[in-house]
């Protein structure tokens, strides 16, 4: 889960002045106090909204590179290689490994066979085997952008964010059209709390390929964290348009509506999220907060009790 933003409620210190003080009339003094009171009320409501509402990571995990993005392997005609590619597209990763093993026995010098086997191993959770395959692919083809992209993915899975970022930057230096690499860089920045850099990476990814719903959703999260709530709603709406079962997009949109004071719209989208993800405390917490701002204490208390019982919104 992504950390919630924290905002100080300390008022700025008053500035000391010297010299003669100008006398204020009683009317102007009351006007001044009323204005200050209104400012404090608005400030308090905004601060309360930030304390009650928040944005989790929503499964914003890294994504493997697109195997169609670079040409290596397009001229390989080995039947096992072609069958392995088909199996990869179908998610039959054990078959991918078996097929690529058969190819490697005959010809061990084809870098794409190691990429496919490495990605199959990564999907199966065999991270060290995946790393070994990506290393071998790069040994055979030092300019294999996709192998850098997905060795970075393996490094990230192993918790080595520095080497992951270095590999992703190398991949983009060889092939800047790898949209998913820009996306992965955005996710990495988002996890670090560097939302401006994350937003830039997501924007670049969407310029290359605007058809990926997950990128729109994560762009919405970055916009939320930067206080760009209207843009956040637009991004989440686009994600929902592209993939209406990407449930985190409903959470993002609902939460951003809430921060704009559009509590009924917020509840509409949070209802969808809660229906599909009933064990996420954040959905209950944010819907409860929206109900509280609408004055529906009974429903607010019910939702917030449910969030407290789940205790997994951080």
Secondary structure, 3 states (H helix, E strand, C coil): CCCCCCCCCCCCCCCCCCCCCCCCCHHHHHHHHHHHHHHHHHHHHHHHHHHHCCCCCCCCCCCCCCCCCCCCCCCCCCHHHHHHHHHHHCCCHHHHHHHHHHHHHHCCCCHHHHHHHHHHHHHCCCHHHHHHHHHHHHHHCCCCHHHHHHHHHHHHHCCCHHHHHHHHHHHHHHCCCCHHHHHHHHHHHHHHCCHHHHHHHHHHHHHHCCCCHHHHHHHHHHHHHCCCHHHHHHHHHHHHHHCCCCCHHHHHHHHHHHHCCCHHHHHHHHHHHHHHCCCCHHHHHHHHHHHHHHCCHHHHHHHHHHHHHHCCCC
